Amino acid sequence: MTPDPDAIAECVLATFHHLPDKRKPRPESDGAREWVPLAGIVLADKGTPYY
């Protein structure tokens, strides 16, 4: 069974949102937002939901 790409993205984003603010991009002094790539590695096991 092929993993659902939307479920994987949701898992990665949920994990990112649980990180403390010091681990996330910061707004710059002029109000602009810092941009950084977001990547995630997800290990899936048959029958186990993504968290």
PyMOL Python script that loads the backbone (N, CA, C, O; Angstrom):
from pymol import cmd

cmd.read_pdbstr("""\
ATOM      1  N   MET A   1       0.838  -1.175   0.000  1.00  0.00           N
ATOM      2  CA  MET A   1       0.000   0.000   0.000  1.00  0.00           C
ATOM      3  C   MET A   1       0.891   1.249   0.000  1.00  0.00           C
ATOM      4  O   MET A   1       1.808   1.363   0.814  1.00  0.00           O
ATOM      5  N   THR A   2       0.620   2.166  -0.900  1.00  0.00           N
ATOM      6  CA  THR A   2       1.389   3.393  -1.011  1.00  0.00           C
ATOM      7  C   THR A   2       0.921   4.389   0.047  1.00  0.00           C
ATOM      8  O   THR A   2      -0.280   4.612   0.200  1.00  0.00           O
ATOM      9  N   PRO A   3       1.867   4.990   0.782  1.00  0.00           N
ATOM     10  CA  PRO A   3       1.473   5.992   1.782  1.00  0.00           C
ATOM     11  C   PRO A   3       0.806   7.201   1.124  1.00  0.00           C
ATOM     12  O   PRO A   3       1.154   7.574   0.004  1.00  0.00           O
ATOM     13  N   ASP A   4      -0.132   7.798   1.812  1.00  0.00           N
ATOM     14  CA  ASP A   4      -0.847   8.975   1.326  1.00  0.00           C
ATOM     15  C   ASP A   4       0.042  10.205   1.474  1.00  0.00           C
ATOM     16  O   ASP A   4       0.423  10.544   2.594  1.00  0.00           O
ATOM     17  N   PRO A   5       0.386  10.883   0.382  1.00  0.00           N
ATOM     18  CA  PRO A   5       1.268  12.057   0.461  1.00  0.00           C
ATOM     19  C   PRO A   5       0.719  13.162   1.361  1.00  0.00           C
ATOM     20  O   PRO A   5       1.485  13.834   2.052  1.00  0.00           O
ATOM     21  N   ASP A   6      -0.598  13.355   1.358  1.00  0.00           N
ATOM     22  CA  ASP A   6      -1.188  14.390   2.218  1.00  0.00           C
ATOM     23  C   ASP A   6      -1.026  14.039   3.691  1.00  0.00           C
ATOM     24  O   ASP A   6      -0.799  14.927   4.513  1.00  0.00           O
ATOM     25  N   ALA A   7      -1.139  12.767   4.035  1.00  0.00           N
ATOM     26  CA  ALA A   7      -0.956  12.339   5.423  1.00  0.00           C
ATOM     27  C   ALA A   7       0.498  12.534   5.860  1.00  0.00           C
ATOM     28  O   ALA A   7       0.765  12.912   7.001  1.00  0.00           O
ATOM     29  N   ILE A   8       1.423  12.278   4.956  1.00  0.00           N
ATOM     30  CA  ILE A   8       2.844  12.477   5.270  1.00  0.00           C
ATOM     31  C   ILE A   8       3.124  13.966   5.480  1.00  0.00           C
ATOM     32  O   ILE A   8       3.793  14.339   6.444  1.00  0.00           O
ATOM     33  N   ALA A   9       2.621  14.814   4.590  1.00  0.00           N
ATOM     34  CA  ALA A   9       2.816  16.263   4.737  1.00  0.00           C
ATOM     35  C   ALA A   9       2.201  16.753   6.039  1.00  0.00           C
ATOM     36  O   ALA A   9       2.800  17.571   6.737  1.00  0.00           O
ATOM     37  N   GLU A  10       1.023  16.267   6.370  1.00  0.00           N
ATOM     38  CA  GLU A  10       0.364  16.658   7.618  1.00  0.00           C
ATOM     39  C   GLU A  10       1.201  16.247   8.828  1.00  0.00           C
ATOM     40  O   GLU A  10       1.301  16.999   9.798  1.00  0.00           O
ATOM     41  N   CYS A  11       1.795  15.068   8.777  1.00  0.00           N
ATOM     42  CA  CYS A  11       2.649  14.579   9.852  1.00  0.00           C
ATOM     43  C   CYS A  11       3.868  15.481  10.026  1.00  0.00           C
ATOM     44  O   CYS A  11       4.209  15.848  11.151  1.00  0.00           O
ATOM     45  N   VAL A  12       4.520  15.839   8.937  1.00  0.00           N
ATOM     46  CA  VAL A  12       5.710  16.691   8.997  1.00  0.00           C
ATOM     47  C   VAL A  12       5.343  18.078   9.529  1.00  0.00           C
ATOM     48  O   VAL A  12       6.043  18.619  10.385  1.00  0.00           O
ATOM     49  N   LEU A  13       4.253  18.652   9.026  1.00  0.00           N
ATOM     50  CA  LEU A  13       3.851  19.983   9.474  1.00  0.00           C
ATOM     51  C   LEU A  13       3.414  19.988  10.938  1.00  0.00           C
ATOM     52  O   LEU A  13       3.706  20.938  11.664  1.00  0.00           O
ATOM     53  N   ALA A  14       2.723  18.944  11.376  1.00  0.00           N
ATOM     54  CA  ALA A  14       2.317  18.857  12.781  1.00  0.00           C
ATOM     55  C   ALA A  14       3.541  18.788  13.689  1.00  0.00           C
ATOM     56  O   ALA A  14       3.567  19.412  14.750  1.00  0.00           O
ATOM     57  N   THR A  15       4.542  18.039  13.277  1.00  0.00           N
ATOM     58  CA  THR A  15       5.775  17.953  14.062  1.00  0.00           C
ATOM     59  C   THR A  15       6.472  19.309  14.098  1.00  0.00           C
ATOM     60  O   THR A  15       6.976  19.714  15.145  1.00  0.00           O
ATOM     61  N   PHE A  16       6.507  20.016  12.969  1.00  0.00           N
ATOM     62  CA  PHE A  16       7.113  21.342  12.915  1.00  0.00           C
ATOM     63  C   PHE A  16       6.406  22.311  13.854  1.00  0.00           C
ATOM     64  O   PHE A  16       7.060  23.080  14.558  1.00  0.00           O
ATOM     65  N   HIS A  17       5.073  22.282  13.870  1.00  0.00           N
ATOM     66  CA  HIS A  17       4.303  23.206  14.710  1.00  0.00           C
ATOM     67  C   HIS A  17       4.518  22.941  16.198  1.00  0.00           C
ATOM     68  O   HIS A  17       4.321  23.839  17.017  1.00  0.00           O
ATOM     69  N   HIS A  18       4.919  21.725  16.558  1.00  0.00           N
ATOM     70  CA  HIS A  18       5.177  21.400  17.962  1.00  0.00           C
ATOM     71  C   HIS A  18       6.588  21.799  18.415  1.00  0.00           C
ATOM     72  O   HIS A  18       6.891  21.738  19.607  1.00  0.00           O
ATOM     73  N   LEU A  19       7.441  22.201  17.488  1.00  0.00           N
ATOM     74  CA  LEU A  19       8.787  22.624  17.859  1.00  0.00           C
ATOM     75  C   LEU A  19       8.732  23.949  18.626  1.00  0.00           C
ATOM     76  O   LEU A  19       7.833  24.757  18.393  1.00  0.00           O
ATOM     77  N   PRO A  20       9.681  24.180  19.535  1.00  0.00           N
ATOM     78  CA  PRO A  20       9.721  25.476  20.215  1.00  0.00           C
ATOM     79  C   PRO A  20      10.065  26.596  19.221  1.00  0.00           C
ATOM     80  O   PRO A  20      10.688  26.351  18.188  1.00  0.00           O
ATOM     81  N   ASP A  21       9.654  27.816  19.548  1.00  0.00           N
ATOM     82  CA  ASP A  21       9.875  28.956  18.645  1.00  0.00           C
ATOM     83  C   ASP A  21      11.341  29.168  18.302  1.00  0.00           C
ATOM     84  O   ASP A  21      11.655  29.639  17.209  1.00  0.00           O
ATOM     85  N   LYS A  22      12.247  28.826  19.219  1.00  0.00           N
ATOM     86  CA  LYS A  22      13.664  29.046  18.931  1.00  0.00           C
ATOM     87  C   LYS A  22      14.181  28.125  17.823  1.00  0.00           C
ATOM     88  O   LYS A  22      15.294  28.318  17.333  1.00  0.00           O
ATOM     89  N   ARG A  23      13.393  27.135  17.424  1.00  0.00           N
ATOM     90  CA  ARG A  23      13.774  26.219  16.339  1.00  0.00           C
ATOM     91  C   ARG A  23      13.101  26.568  15.013  1.00  0.00           C
ATOM     92  O   ARG A  23      13.219  25.822  14.041  1.00  0.00           O
ATOM     93  N   LYS A  24      12.396  27.697  14.970  1.00  0.00           N
ATOM     94  CA  LYS A  24      11.671  28.109  13.772  1.00  0.00           C
ATOM     95  C   LYS A  24      12.257  29.399  13.221  1.00  0.00           C
ATOM     96  O   LYS A  24      12.944  30.125  13.940  1.00  0.00           O
ATOM     97  N   PRO A  25      11.989  29.695  11.932  1.00  0.00           N
ATOM     98  CA  PRO A  25      12.470  30.948  11.352  1.00  0.00           C
ATOM     99  C   PRO A  25      11.929  32.152  12.136  1.00  0.00           C
ATOM    100  O   PRO A  25      10.801  32.129  12.628  1.00  0.00           O
ATOM    101  N   ARG A  26      12.746  33.194  12.242  1.00  0.00           N
ATOM    102  CA  ARG A  26      12.363  34.384  13.002  1.00  0.00           C
ATOM    103  C   ARG A  26      12.046  35.534  12.065  1.00  0.00           C
ATOM    104  O   ARG A  26      12.616  35.635  10.978  1.00  0.00           O
ATOM    105  N   PRO A  27      11.134  36.399  12.487  1.00  0.00           N
ATOM    106  CA  PRO A  27      10.912  37.616  11.689  1.00  0.00           C
ATOM    107  C   PRO A  27      12.134  38.528  11.814  1.00  0.00           C
ATOM    108  O   PRO A  27      12.740  38.629  12.881  1.00  0.00           O
ATOM    109  N   GLU A  28      12.482  39.182  10.723  1.00  0.00           N
ATOM    110  CA  GLU A  28      13.622  40.096  10.739  1.00  0.00           C
ATOM    111  C   GLU A  28      13.183  41.452  11.293  1.00  0.00           C
ATOM    112  O   GLU A  28      11.988  41.709  11.439  1.00  0.00           O
ATOM    113  N   SER A  29      14.140  42.308  11.596  1.00  0.00           N
ATOM    114  CA  SER A  29      13.846  43.597  12.227  1.00  0.00           C
ATOM    115  C   SER A  29      12.928  44.490  11.376  1.00  0.00           C
ATOM    116  O   SER A  29      12.204  45.326  11.917  1.00  0.00           O
ATOM    117  N   ASP A  30      12.959  44.313  10.050  1.00  0.00           N
ATOM    118  CA  ASP A  30      12.099  45.124   9.182  1.00  0.00           C
ATOM    119  C   ASP A  30      10.726  44.492   8.967  1.00  0.00           C
ATOM    120  O   ASP A  30       9.930  44.992   8.172  1.00  0.00           O
ATOM    121  N   GLY A  31      10.444  43.389   9.677  1.00  0.00           N
ATOM    122  CA  GLY A  31       9.143  42.730   9.577  1.00  0.00           C
ATOM    123  C   GLY A  31       9.090  41.625   8.543  1.00  0.00           C
ATOM    124  O   GLY A  31       8.122  40.866   8.494  1.00  0.00           O
ATOM    125  N   ALA A  32      10.129  41.524   7.707  1.00  0.00           N
ATOM    126  CA  ALA A  32      10.164  40.452   6.705  1.00  0.00           C
ATOM    127  C   ALA A  32      10.352  39.106   7.407  1.00  0.00           C
ATOM    128  O   ALA A  32      10.918  39.034   8.498  1.00  0.00           O
ATOM    129  N   ARG A  33       9.880  38.067   6.777  1.00  0.00           N
ATOM    130  CA  ARG A  33      10.028  36.731   7.352  1.00  0.00           C
ATOM    131  C   ARG A  33      11.240  36.026   6.762  1.00  0.00           C
ATOM    132  O   ARG A  33      11.548  36.162   5.577  1.00  0.00           O
ATOM    133  N   GLU A  34      11.909  35.280   7.606  1.00  0.00           N
ATOM    134  CA  GLU A  34      13.047  34.472   7.157  1.00  0.00           C
ATOM    135  C   GLU A  34      12.499  33.218   6.470  1.00  0.00           C
ATOM    136  O   GLU A  34      11.554  32.601   6.962  1.00  0.00           O
ATOM    137  N   TRP A  35      13.085  32.849   5.350  1.00  0.00           N
ATOM    138  CA  TRP A  35      12.652  31.659   4.620  1.00  0.00           C
ATOM    139  C   TRP A  35      13.712  30.574   4.744  1.00  0.00           C
ATOM    140  O   TRP A  35      14.897  30.821   4.524  1.00  0.00           O
ATOM    141  N   VAL A  36      13.273  29.377   5.097  1.00  0.00           N
ATOM    142  CA  VAL A  36      14.172  28.226   5.181  1.00  0.00           C
ATOM    143  C   VAL A  36      13.458  27.014   4.591  1.00  0.00           C
ATOM    144  O   VAL A  36      12.231  26.940   4.654  1.00  0.00           O
ATOM    145  N   PRO A  37      14.188  26.072   4.024  1.00  0.00           N
ATOM    146  CA  PRO A  37      13.553  24.862   3.504  1.00  0.00           C
ATOM    147  C   PRO A  37      13.037  23.998   4.657  1.00  0.00           C
ATOM    148  O   PRO A  37      13.637  23.961   5.731  1.00  0.00           O
ATOM    149  N   LEU A  38      11.937  23.316   4.428  1.00  0.00           N
ATOM    150  CA  LEU A  38      11.398  22.382   5.405  1.00  0.00           C
ATOM    151  C   LEU A  38      11.413  20.998   4.765  1.00  0.00           C
ATOM    152  O   LEU A  38      10.838  20.792   3.696  1.00  0.00           O
ATOM    153  N   ALA A  39      12.065  20.069   5.415  1.00  0.00           N
ATOM    154  CA  ALA A  39      12.127  18.697   4.919  1.00  0.00           C
ATOM    155  C   ALA A  39      11.815  17.759   6.082  1.00  0.00           C
ATOM    156  O   ALA A  39      12.097  18.078   7.238  1.00  0.00           O
ATOM    157  N   GLY A  40      11.254  16.641   5.781  1.00  0.00           N
ATOM    158  CA  GLY A  40      10.956  15.675   6.832  1.00  0.00           C
ATOM    159  C   GLY A  40      11.184  14.259   6.339  1.00  0.00           C
ATOM    160  O   GLY A  40      10.998  13.957   5.160  1.00  0.00           O
ATOM    161  N   ILE A  41      11.585  13.405   7.251  1.00  0.00           N
ATOM    162  CA  ILE A  41      11.738  11.986   6.962  1.00  0.00           C
ATOM    163  C   ILE A  41      10.715  11.256   7.825  1.00  0.00           C
ATOM    164  O   ILE A  41      10.700  11.408   9.046  1.00  0.00           O
ATOM    165  N   VAL A  42       9.875  10.477   7.191  1.00  0.00           N
ATOM    166  CA  VAL A  42       8.804   9.774   7.903  1.00  0.00           C
ATOM    167  C   VAL A  42       8.990   8.290   7.720  1.00  0.00           C
ATOM    168  O   VAL A  42       9.094   7.807   6.592  1.00  0.00           O
ATOM    169  N   LEU A  43       9.032   7.563   8.816  1.00  0.00           N
ATOM    170  CA  LEU A  43       9.106   6.106   8.784  1.00  0.00           C
ATOM    171  C   LEU A  43       7.697   5.570   8.946  1.00  0.00           C
ATOM    172  O   LEU A  43       7.044   5.830   9.956  1.00  0.00           O
ATOM    173  N   ALA A  44       7.227   4.826   7.964  1.00  0.00           N
ATOM    174  CA  ALA A  44       5.871   4.284   8.008  1.00  0.00           C
ATOM    175  C   ALA A  44       5.921   2.768   8.172  1.00  0.00           C
ATOM    176  O   ALA A  44       6.735   2.082   7.554  1.00  0.00           O
ATOM    177  N   ASP A  45       5.044   2.276   9.008  1.00  0.00           N
ATOM    178  CA  ASP A  45       4.911   0.843   9.220  1.00  0.00           C
ATOM    179  C   ASP A  45       3.483   0.459   8.839  1.00  0.00           C
ATOM    180  O   ASP A  45       2.559   1.241   9.063  1.00  0.00           O
ATOM    181  N   LYS A  46       3.291  -0.697   8.285  1.00  0.00           N
ATOM    182  CA  LYS A  46       1.963  -1.125   7.852  1.00  0.00           C
ATOM    183  C   LYS A  46       0.984  -1.073   9.015  1.00  0.00           C
ATOM    184  O   LYS A  46       1.238  -1.626  10.086  1.00  0.00           O
ATOM    185  N   GLY A  47      -0.147  -0.394   8.785  1.00  0.00           N
ATOM    186  CA  GLY A  47      -1.200  -0.337   9.787  1.00  0.00           C
ATOM    187  C   GLY A  47      -0.980   0.682  10.880  1.00  0.00           C
ATOM    188  O   GLY A  47      -1.824   0.816  11.766  1.00  0.00           O
ATOM    189  N   THR A  48       0.125   1.408  10.848  1.00  0.00           N
ATOM    190  CA  THR A  48       0.390   2.394  11.880  1.00  0.00           C
ATOM    191  C   THR A  48       0.069   3.785  11.338  1.00  0.00           C
ATOM    192  O   THR A  48       0.588   4.170  10.290  1.00  0.00           O
ATOM    193  N   PRO A  49      -0.784   4.549  12.039  1.00  0.00           N
ATOM    194  CA  PRO A  49      -1.081   5.900  11.544  1.00  0.00           C
ATOM    195  C   PRO A  49       0.117   6.813  11.690  1.00  0.00           C
ATOM    196  O   PRO A  49       1.008   6.552  12.498  1.00  0.00           O
ATOM    197  N   TYR A  50       0.144   7.887  10.911  1.00  0.00           N
ATOM    198  CA  TYR A  50       1.225   8.870  10.980  1.00  0.00           C
ATOM    199  C   TYR A  50       0.953   9.796  12.147  1.00  0.00           C
ATOM    200  O   TYR A  50      -0.194  10.164  12.398  1.00  0.00           O
ATOM    201  N   TYR A  51       1.993  10.170  12.855  1.00  0.00           N
ATOM    202  CA  TYR A  51       1.840  11.115  13.983  1.00  0.00           C
ATOM    203  C   TYR A  51       2.745  12.287  13.773  1.00  0.00           C
ATOM    204  O   TYR A  51       2.776  13.199  14.599  1.00  0.00           O
TER     205      TYR A  51
END
""", "prot")
cmd.dss("prot")
cmd.show_as("cartoon", "prot")
cmd.util.cbc("prot")
cmd.orient("prot")
